């Protein structure tokens, strides 16, 4: 496993509850700053699709029960 060079958003300032991101060996790693031992990994393509879907509103109603026709 590679040593990650973690980055956080400049918008986070000195906040302690941030998401950190790193890239190495074709993998994107994500972690929460208050629990850095838990690391999630994904591919750049999957993360890009997730971000695009989120921005497009496709996850706005995830917690709603399914509609029946």
Secondary structure, DSSP 8 states (H G I E B T S, - for coil): ------EE-GGGTT-SS-EEEEEETTEEEEEETTEEEEEEEE-HHHHHHHHHHHHTTTTTTTTS-----
